[in-house]
Amino acid sequence: MQILVVDDETDVRDLFQQRFRREIRSGEWSFSFAFSGEEALDFLRQHHSEVLIILSDINMPGMSGLDLLGHVKEEFEMPPTTMMMITAYGDDDSHRKALALGAHDFLSKPVDFAVLKEKLAHLRPA
């Protein structure tokens, strides 16, 4: 399952690769990383049919995760099956906006990787 992680903090790549080492090695999940909303859109334009899940930070310089969510829903006829928003600010307004724009889930930072793995396991195709 291909997952695109979008976060302006570059150390997130090492964190995900460490926390999902076993799943990556087994080929269960494959991760790609974008460090801005604009970079994520470029990646999706090139690999659209491959990405099944987007995990995006909300607060990023330039294009926010909410802006990215809106662009993905507008631009792609068949958007990724699941979009989860991740933020350090678990405010109700961001949560409402994300859900209104079509986000499927909302996670707070620091990410609880046990909870994330459980959520991803439920999304795995049978």
Secondary structure, DSSP 4 states (H G I P E B T S, - for coil): -EEEEE-S-THHHHHHHHHTHHHHHHTS-EEEEESSHHHHHHHHHHHTTTEEEEEEES--SSS-HHHHHHHHHHH-SS--SEEEEEES---HHHHHHHHHTT-SEEEESSP-HHHHHHHHHHHS--
